[in-house]
Amino acid sequence: MDENFSPENFEKTLDKTTYPIVHIASHAQFGIIPEDTFIVTGKNQKLTISQLENSLRNLTSKSDSVELLTLTACETAVGDDRATLGLAGVALQVGVKSAIASLWSVSDQSTSELVKTFYSNYRNAGMSIAEALQQAQIRMIHAKKLSSEGINPSYDNPAYWAPMIAIGNWL
């Protein structure tokens, strides 16, 4: 977490323990060449697409692979013909069962609100990934009605709730 989030620590942590859910909240960039595609880690280091792919590929050889990878950085579901669906698409190619990622630049505050509701729905209410995300997005659509609960009323704008998508086995 934070400055301890380095490419080396990420790989070591995933090697030690199997996590059904891996969530990376950071900044990311998808570039034309693989070296320009990365997630920003602590101390402004980079977790390259190759390092992410290798770390996740090592996990999928275990009986318990990652059920869900959540990438709440900007444009983590944007790719090209080399990597359809960007960083999230690469994760699916190496065996992650499902991913949640963004199609465009996202706001930290609104994404945090959406993701908290998503996880509450997914873990506590027992919804599928697709339904949990859908219900979190619907909650954001009704932000004006929920402003008394502390949700920003402007979050009803699709710019805040629509960029996050579920791909892979989202049932």
C-alpha positions as CSV (number, residue, x, y, z in Angstrom):
1,M,0.0,0.0,0.0
2,D,1.2,3.5,-0.8
3,E,5.0,3.7,-0.8
4,N,5.2,0.0,-0.1
5,F,3.4,-0.7,-3.4
6,S,6.3,-1.6,-5.7
7,P,6.6,-4.1,-8.5
8,E,8.7,-6.3,-6.4
9,N,6.4,-6.2,-3.3
10,F,3.4,-6.7,-5.5
11,E,4.8,-9.9,-7.0
12,K,6.1,-11.2,-3.6
13,T,2.8,-10.5,-1.9
14,L,0.9,-12.4,-4.6
15,D,3.4,-15.3,-4.4
16,K,2.8,-15.7,-0.7
17,T,-0.9,-15.6,-0.5
18,T,-3.8,-16.3,-2.9
19,Y,-6.2,-13.4,-3.0
20,P,-9.6,-13.9,-4.6
21,I,-9.8,-10.1,-5.1
22,V,-7.0,-7.8,-6.1
23,H,-7.7,-4.1,-6.2
24,I,-5.2,-1.6,-7.5
25,A,-6.1,2.1,-7.0
26,S,-3.5,4.1,-8.7
27,H,-2.7,6.0,-11.8
28,A,-2.1,4.2,-15.1
29,Q,-1.1,4.8,-18.7
30,F,-1.7,2.7,-21.8
31,G,0.9,3.5,-24.4
32,I,1.7,2.5,-28.0
33,I,4.6,0.3,-27.0
34,P,4.6,-2.1,-24.0
35,E,7.2,-0.1,-22.1
36,D,4.8,2.9,-22.1
37,T,1.9,0.8,-20.6
38,F,2.1,0.7,-16.8
39,I,0.5,1.3,-13.4
40,V,2.1,3.9,-11.1
41,T,3.4,2.4,-7.9
42,G,4.8,3.9,-4.7
43,K,7.8,6.3,-5.1
44,N,6.7,6.9,-8.7
45,Q,7.9,3.5,-9.8
46,K,6.1,1.6,-12.6
47,L,4.4,-1.7,-12.7
48,T,4.7,-2.4,-16.4
49,I,2.2,-4.4,-18.4
50,S,4.8,-7.2,-18.7
51,Q,5.3,-7.3,-14.9
52,L,1.6,-7.3,-14.2
53,E,1.1,-10.0,-16.8
54,N,3.9,-12.1,-15.2
55,S,2.7,-11.7,-11.7
56,L,-0.9,-12.6,-12.6
57,R,0.2,-15.5,-14.8
58,N,2.1,-17.0,-11.9
59,L,-1.1,-16.9,-9.9
60,T,-3.2,-18.7,-12.4
61,S,-1.1,-21.8,-12.1
62,K,-2.4,-22.1,-8.6
63,S,-5.7,-23.8,-7.9
64,D,-7.1,-20.6,-6.5
65,S,-6.6,-17.9,-9.1
66,V,-7.8,-14.3,-8.9
67,E,-11.6,-14.1,-9.2
68,L,-11.7,-10.3,-9.6
69,L,-9.1,-7.7,-10.5
70,T,-10.3,-4.2,-9.9
71,L,-8.3,-1.4,-11.6
72,T,-9.6,2.0,-10.5
73,A,-7.1,4.0,-12.5
74,C,-7.9,6.1,-15.5
75,E,-8.5,4.3,-18.8
76,T,-7.5,0.8,-17.6
77,A,-10.0,-0.8,-20.0
78,V,-8.8,1.2,-23.0
79,G,-6.5,-0.7,-25.3
80,D,-5.6,-1.3,-28.9
81,D,-5.2,-4.3,-31.2
82,R,-2.1,-5.4,-29.2
83,A,-4.1,-5.6,-25.9
84,T,-7.9,-5.4,-26.4
85,L,-9.5,-3.8,-23.3
86,G,-6.1,-2.5,-22.0
87,L,-4.6,-3.6,-18.7
88,A,-7.8,-5.3,-17.7
89,G,-7.8,-7.3,-21.0
90,V,-4.2,-8.5,-20.3
91,A,-5.3,-9.7,-16.9
92,L,-8.1,-11.8,-18.5
93,Q,-5.7,-13.2,-21.1
94,V,-3.5,-14.7,-18.3
95,G,-6.3,-16.2,-16.4
96,V,-7.9,-13.6,-14.1
97,K,-11.6,-14.6,-14.1
98,S,-13.1,-11.1,-14.2
99,A,-12.0,-7.5,-14.1
100,I,-13.5,-4.1,-13.4
101,A,-11.8,-1.2,-15.1
102,S,-12.4,2.2,-16.5
103,L,-13.0,3.5,-20.1
104,W,-12.0,7.1,-19.5
105,S,-10.4,9.3,-16.9
106,V,-12.1,9.0,-13.5
107,S,-12.5,11.1,-10.4
108,D,-10.9,9.6,-7.3
109,Q,-13.8,10.7,-5.1
110,S,-16.7,9.5,-7.3
111,T,-14.8,6.2,-8.1
112,S,-14.2,5.6,-4.4
113,E,-18.0,6.1,-3.7
114,L,-18.9,3.7,-6.6
115,V,-16.4,1.1,-5.6
116,K,-17.4,1.1,-1.9
117,T,-21.0,0.5,-2.9
118,F,-19.9,-2.2,-5.4
119,Y,-17.9,-4.1,-2.8
120,S,-20.7,-3.8,-0.3
121,N,-23.1,-5.2,-2.8
122,Y,-20.8,-8.0,-4.0
123,R,-19.5,-9.2,-0.6
124,N,-22.4,-8.4,1.8
125,A,-25.4,-8.7,-0.4
126,G,-24.1,-11.7,-2.4
127,M,-24.8,-10.1,-5.8
128,S,-22.9,-11.2,-8.9
129,I,-20.2,-8.8,-10.1
130,A,-22.4,-7.5,-12.9
131,E,-25.3,-6.9,-10.6
132,A,-23.2,-5.4,-7.8
133,L,-21.7,-2.9,-10.3
134,Q,-25.0,-2.1,-11.9
135,Q,-26.6,-1.4,-8.5
136,A,-23.7,0.8,-7.5
137,Q,-24.1,2.7,-10.8
138,I,-27.8,3.1,-10.2
139,R,-27.1,4.4,-6.8
140,M,-24.9,7.1,-8.4
141,I,-27.6,7.9,-10.9
142,H,-29.9,8.7,-7.9
143,A,-27.2,10.9,-6.3
144,K,-29.5,14.0,-6.0
145,K,-32.0,12.0,-4.0
146,L,-29.2,10.5,-1.8
147,S,-27.4,13.8,-1.1
148,S,-28.7,13.6,2.5
149,E,-26.7,10.4,2.9
150,G,-23.5,12.3,2.0
151,I,-23.3,11.4,-1.7
152,N,-22.4,14.3,-4.0
153,P,-25.5,15.2,-6.0
154,S,-23.4,15.8,-9.1
155,Y,-22.5,12.1,-9.3
156,D,-25.7,11.5,-11.2
157,N,-23.8,12.6,-14.3
158,P,-22.7,9.6,-16.4
159,A,-19.1,11.0,-16.4
160,Y,-18.9,9.8,-12.8
161,W,-20.6,6.4,-12.9
162,A,-20.4,5.1,-16.5
163,P,-16.7,4.6,-17.1
164,M,-16.4,1.5,-14.9
165,I,-17.1,-1.8,-16.7
166,A,-17.0,-5.4,-15.8
167,I,-15.4,-7.8,-18.2
168,G,-14.8,-11.5,-18.2
169,N,-16.8,-13.9,-16.1
170,W,-18.9,-11.3,-14.3
171,L,-21.7,-13.6,-13.2
